[in-house]
Amino acid sequence: PKVLSAAVAMAQAIRSNLDPKVRELAYLKVTQMTDCHVCRHYHEILGRKAGLTDSHFAQLDKFELSDVYTEAEKDVLRFTEQW
């Protein structure tokens, strides 16, 4: 129960306290790391609504070398990879 309540609290904070574009980048990085195609499909739709482009999706695996991402977005992706 403690782990579940902490996970729910974290998910709620992510949904309410992060810019939608940045939030969806983090979710997409997780879906890439876990190879969840259903989640990726869902978060690509939400990411497009938040302003992500085809280039964002295509270059996610090589974001460090990409000029599509801002430094702040790269920081979020780096942080996400550490989980």
QUIRA-V396195 format. One record per run of one state. SS is the DSSP state (H for helix, E for strand, C for the rest). FROM is the first residue (numbers start at 1). TO is the last residue. Records with the same first field share a line. If there is no record, write none. Layout:
# QUIRA-V396195
SS=FROM-TO + FROM-TO
This chain:
# QUIRA-V396195
C=1-1 + 18-19 + 35-36 + 51-53 + 59-59 + 66-70 + 83-83
H=2-17 + 20-34 + 37-50 + 54-58 + 60-65 + 71-82
